[in-house]
Amino acid sequence: MTDRRSPFGALLVPHLRWDPGHGFAYLDALIEESLELGVGGFVVSGGPRDALLELTQELDRRSRHPLLIAAALEAGVGGSFAGATGLPPLAAFGALRDDEAVRRAARLTAREARAHGVNWALAPVCDLDLSPANPFLGSRAFGREAQRAAEWVVEWIDTCQSEGVLACASRFPGTGRAVFDPSVTRGSIEAPAGVLWAEDLLPFRAAVDSGVASVLASAVAFPGLDASRTPAAQSRALLVQLLREELHFDGLLVADLGELVPQGGARAESGEALAALAAGCDLVLAPSDPHEVVEAIESGIESRAVSIDALEASLARREFWADWGRASPGREPTLDDVLWARQVADLVVHPVRGVLPSVGPVVDLVVVNDDATEGSGQVAIRARPLLDALRSLGLDPREVEGPSVEGRGSVLVALFGEPRAGRARAGYQEGTRRRVARAVADARQAQRTAVVLLFGPPRLAEEIPEVANVVCCWSGSAAMQAAAARRLA
């Protein structure tokens, strides 16, 4: 093996995404190159929990220094990895308004993460849910009340880090007002500084005061805080003057190239990464070509586009937190943990309009997937956890186009399509709304009640005003599909 190690490789954290057909094996070349460069860690997403553990053990064995292994864990480890314990999204905990539930969720998440080799949780989301037109936040934030959200953020961070897992407050200084998707297009939030300080920044200020290990900076511009309209992740005014100097944050500052390089963006990721590091970020997530980014950093040092002293300080911070989060024995969830996770998921499933439906032994289920493309086969795949859970409870669910002769009780309409990054819209497509309306009309004609299981935030019920019975299930995760099934059985 040719040694291509660079001291600045440790500033990069490549993303390893599970592929259903190839697992993590298709990433062998990226992993090899990354380890040769001496990257600071990896973000891991998707796949079964056993594959996650096998991967993290291999990475730890092959790396020459302690790694930061990160994952998006806003809804428990099961929210990202099949077979692990899933939890409701943060918005559901915000609606529950139970501090102890927030602490227990964070504790379960951190312990199970450690047991699978993950020592860095890319959570909690500290954005406030301030705009119904936000196309990517969905159910991932605690809510719109700044003070209450700040309190829950602190509970989550304190509990997570007490278990030896780094937390990450994202996305600074708060993107809940955005009406565009930063992963698709560049944009700005025009709120004045006074409003941002009083509301949007409050959860981040609380997170910093609580000693959060890392902050993920947004790719959105905030002219109220930086008149240059530079994206937050590349703004010295926001990262150094505000976050470092005014708020006294001394943890890891992180930029995500997946957001800084919008889909179809013309600027190379190496330029975006260098701009983030020059502005004060310590780490850059998700470079697709780590070697190219390292070359850009070294060229930037020569041209004085970036300070060598600042980069060395970033390397020292990364080393400190990687040592702090070094692998230590974790534990699998206990039976009590699993039962509690199911109970809290069941608890947050609730009617938005009407009542919980009654179903017969044969359940007519109409699946509507706003994210699916015509003829893609994504509809049936999306509802598989719901179908499996109903069968495990002794029911006979039938995926149908409309009411069947065998079905009894309410006709269920499983509606998927929550706001998320890359989707670029906050509501449903017109074709989705027509499909739901047709299912409701067919049920009425058959003299049966139609009930929509809304696998998304409750505000999406406004998109289907003609439906009298809507049950909020918060998200389309396997955990929430199973919870919906248990509430129906």
Backbone hydrogen bonds, N-H to C=O, Kabsch-Sander energy under -0.5 kcal/mol:
donor,donor_aa,acceptor,acceptor_aa,energy
4,R,2,T,-0.8
6,S,37,L,-1.8
9,G,6,S,-1.7
10,A,7,P,-0.7
11,L,8,F,-1.5
12,L,9,G,-1.9
13,V,284,V,-2.4
16,L,14,P,-0.5
16,L,43,V,-3.6
17,R,15,H,-0.7
18,W,45,S,-2.7
19,D,23,G,-1.6
23,G,19,D,-3.1
25,A,22,H,-1.4
26,Y,22,H,-0.5
27,L,24,F,-1.7
28,D,25,A,-1.8
31,I,27,L,-2.9
32,E,28,D,-2.7
33,E,29,A,-2.6
34,S,30,L,-2.6
35,L,31,I,-2.6
36,E,32,E,-2.1
37,L,33,E,-2.0
38,G,34,S,-0.9
39,V,34,S,-2.0
40,G,9,G,-0.9
40,G,12,L,-1.8
41,G,12,L,-0.8
42,F,68,L,-1.9
43,V,14,P,-2.9
44,V,70,A,-2.8
45,S,16,L,-2.1
46,G,80,S,-0.8
49,R,82,A,-2.4
52,L,48,P,-1.8
53,L,49,R,-2.4
54,E,50,D,-2.3
55,L,51,A,-2.3
56,T,52,L,-2.8
57,Q,53,L,-2.2
58,E,54,E,-1.8
59,L,55,L,-2.6
60,D,56,T,-2.4
61,R,57,Q,-2.1
62,R,58,E,-2.2
63,S,59,L,-1.8
68,L,40,G,-1.9
69,I,67,L,-0.6
70,A,42,F,-3.1
70,A,68,L,-0.7
71,A,120,W,-1.6
73,L,71,A,-0.8
75,A,76,G,-0.5
76,G,73,L,-1.3
78,G,85,T,-2.6
79,G,76,G,-1.3
80,S,77,V,-1.6
81,F,77,V,-2.1
82,A,47,G,-1.6
84,A,81,F,-1.6
86,G,84,A,-0.6
87,L,75,A,-2.2
91,A,139,S,-2.4
92,A,89,P,-1.1
93,F,89,P,-1.2
94,G,90,L,-2.3
95,A,91,A,-2.1
96,L,92,A,-1.7
97,R,93,F,-1.7
98,D,93,F,-0.7
102,V,98,D,-1.7
103,R,99,D,-2.2
104,R,100,E,-2.6
105,A,101,A,-2.3
106,A,102,V,-2.2
107,R,103,R,-2.5
108,L,104,R,-2.6
109,T,105,A,-2.4
110,A,106,A,-2.6
111,R,107,R,-2.5
112,E,108,L,-2.2
113,A,109,T,-2.2
114,R,110,A,-2.4
115,A,111,R,-1.9
116,H,112,E,-0.8
116,H,113,A,-1.2
117,G,114,R,-1.8
118,V,113,A,-2.6
119,N,69,I,-1.2
119,N,117,G,-0.5
120,W,69,I,-1.6
121,A,166,L,-3.2
122,L,71,A,-2.8
122,L,120,W,-0.6
123,A,121,A,-2.2
126,C,170,S,-4.4
127,D,170,S,-0.8
129,D,143,G,-2.2
130,L,128,L,-1.9
131,S,176,G,-0.9
134,N,131,S,-1.8
140,R,137,L,-2.1
146,A,144,R,-0.8
149,A,145,E,-2.8
150,A,146,A,-2.4
151,E,147,Q,-1.9
152,W,148,R,-2.3
153,V,149,A,-2.6
154,V,150,A,-2.0
155,E,151,E,-2.1
156,W,152,W,-2.7
157,I,153,V,-2.7
158,D,154,V,-2.8
159,T,155,E,-2.0
160,C,156,W,-2.6
161,Q,157,I,-2.8
162,S,158,D,-1.4
163,E,159,T,-0.6
163,E,160,C,-1.2
164,G,161,Q,-1.5
165,V,160,C,-1.3
166,L,119,N,-2.5
168,C,123,A,-3.2
169,A,214,S,-2.4
170,S,124,P,-1.6
170,S,168,C,-0.6
171,R,216,L,-0.7
172,F,216,L,-2.2
174,G,171,R,-2.4
178,A,175,T,-1.4
184,V,181,D,-2.2
185,T,181,D,-2.5
189,I,221,A,-2.5
190,E,188,S,-0.5
196,L,192,P,-2.1
197,W,193,A,-2.8
198,A,194,G,-1.9
199,E,195,V,-2.1
200,D,195,V,-0.5
201,L,196,L,-3.2
202,L,199,E,-1.4
205,R,201,L,-2.7
206,A,202,L,-2.2
207,A,203,P,-2.1
208,V,204,F,-2.6
209,D,205,R,-2.2
210,S,206,A,-1.6
211,G,208,V,-1.6
212,V,207,A,-2.0
214,S,167,A,-1.0
215,V,252,L,-2.5
216,L,169,A,-2.4
217,A,215,V,-0.6
217,A,254,V,-3.1
218,S,172,F,-3.1
221,A,187,G,-2.1
222,F,230,T,-0.6
224,G,189,I,-0.6
225,L,222,F,-2.2
226,D,222,F,-2.4
229,R,226,D,-2.0
232,A,220,V,-2.8
233,A,218,S,-2.3
234,Q,231,P,-2.5
235,S,232,A,-1.6
236,R,234,Q,-0.6
239,L,235,S,-2.8
240,V,236,R,-1.7
241,Q,236,R,-2.2
242,L,237,A,-1.2
243,L,238,L,-2.2
244,R,239,L,-1.4
245,E,240,V,-2.9
246,E,241,Q,-1.3
247,L,242,L,-2.3
249,F,243,L,-2.3
252,L,213,A,-2.8
254,V,215,V,-2.7
255,A,283,L,-2.1
257,L,255,A,-0.6
257,L,285,L,-2.3
259,E,256,D,-1.6
260,L,256,D,-2.1
261,V,257,L,-1.9
263,Q,183,S,-2.1
265,G,262,P,-2.9
271,G,268,A,-0.5
272,E,268,A,-1.6
273,A,269,E,-2.8
274,L,270,S,-2.2
275,A,271,G,-2.1
276,A,272,E,-2.0
277,L,273,A,-2.3
278,A,274,L,-2.6
279,A,275,A,-1.4
280,G,276,A,-0.7
280,G,277,L,-0.8
281,C,276,A,-2.4
282,D,253,L,-3.0
283,L,253,L,-2.0
284,V,11,L,-2.4
285,L,255,A,-3.4
286,A,13,V,-2.7
293,V,289,D,-1.8
294,V,290,P,-2.5
295,E,291,H,-2.2
296,A,292,E,-1.9
297,I,293,V,-2.2
298,E,294,V,-2.5
299,S,295,E,-2.3
300,G,296,A,-2.4
301,I,297,I,-2.0
302,E,298,E,-1.7
303,S,299,S,-2.3
304,R,301,I,-0.8
305,A,300,G,-2.3
306,V,300,G,-1.3
311,L,307,S,-2.0
312,E,308,I,-2.3
313,A,309,D,-1.9
314,S,310,A,-2.0
315,L,311,L,-2.5
316,A,312,E,-2.1
317,R,313,A,-2.1
318,R,314,S,-2.6
319,E,315,L,-2.4
320,F,316,A,-2.3
321,W,317,R,-2.4
322,A,318,R,-2.5
323,D,319,E,-2.3
324,W,320,F,-2.3
325,G,321,W,-2.0
326,R,323,D,-1.5
331,R,111,R,-0.9
338,V,334,T,-2.2
339,L,335,L,-2.6
340,W,336,D,-2.4
341,A,337,D,-2.5
342,R,338,V,-2.1
343,Q,339,L,-2.5
344,V,340,W,-2.8
345,A,341,A,-1.7
346,D,342,R,-2.6
347,L,343,Q,-2.2
348,V,344,V,-1.4
349,V,345,A,-0.8
349,V,346,D,-0.7
350,H,348,V,-0.6
350,H,472,C,-1.6
352,V,470,V,-3.2
353,R,470,V,-1.7
360,G,408,R,-1.7
363,V,361,P,-0.6
363,V,396,D,-1.5
364,D,362,V,-0.6
365,L,363,V,-0.6
365,L,398,R,-2.7
366,V,364,D,-0.5
366,V,412,L,-3.2
367,V,365,L,-0.6
368,V,366,V,-0.5
368,V,414,A,-3.0
370,D,368,V,-0.6
370,D,416,F,-2.5
372,A,369,N,-1.2
376,S,373,T,-2.1
381,I,377,G,-1.1
382,R,378,Q,-2.1
383,A,379,V,-1.2
384,R,381,I,-1.2
387,L,383,A,-2.4
388,D,384,R,-2.9
389,A,385,P,-2.3
390,L,386,L,-2.4
391,R,387,L,-2.1
392,S,388,D,-2.3
393,L,389,A,-1.0
394,G,391,R,-2.0
395,L,390,L,-2.1
396,D,361,P,-3.0
398,R,363,V,-3.3
400,V,365,L,-2.2
400,V,398,R,-0.7
408,R,362,V,-1.9
410,S,358,S,-3.0
411,V,449,T,-3.1
412,L,364,D,-2.4
412,L,410,S,-0.6
413,V,451,V,-2.7
414,A,366,V,-2.3
414,A,412,L,-0.6
415,L,413,V,-0.8
415,L,453,L,-2.4
416,F,368,V,-2.8
416,F,414,A,-0.6
417,G,455,F,-0.6
420,R,135,P,-1.2
423,R,420,R,-1.9
424,A,420,R,-0.7
425,R,135,P,-0.6
433,R,429,Q,-1.9
434,R,430,E,-2.3
435,R,431,G,-2.0
436,V,432,T,-2.2
437,A,433,R,-2.4
438,R,434,R,-2.4
439,A,435,R,-1.9
440,V,436,V,-2.3
441,A,437,A,-2.4
442,D,438,R,-2.6
443,A,439,A,-2.0
444,R,440,V,-2.3
445,Q,441,A,-2.3
446,A,442,D,-1.5
447,Q,444,R,-1.7
448,R,443,A,-3.0
451,V,411,V,-2.6
452,V,469,N,-2.6
453,L,413,V,-2.9
453,L,451,V,-0.6
454,L,452,V,-0.9
454,L,471,V,-2.9
455,F,415,L,-2.3
455,F,453,L,-1.0
456,G,454,L,-1.7
460,L,457,P,-1.8
461,A,458,P,-2.1
462,E,459,R,-1.8
463,E,460,L,-1.6
464,I,461,A,-1.5
467,V,464,I,-1.7
468,A,466,E,-0.5
470,V,353,R,-2.1
470,V,468,A,-0.5
471,V,452,V,-3.0
472,C,350,H,-3.1
472,C,470,V,-0.5
473,C,454,L,-3.0
474,W,454,L,-0.5
474,W,456,G,-1.0
475,S,473,C,-2.3
481,Q,477,S,-2.2
482,A,478,A,-2.3
483,A,479,A,-1.8
484,A,480,M,-2.1
485,A,481,Q,-1.9
486,R,482,A,-2.1
487,R,483,A,-2.0
488,L,484,A,-1.3
489,A,485,A,-1.7
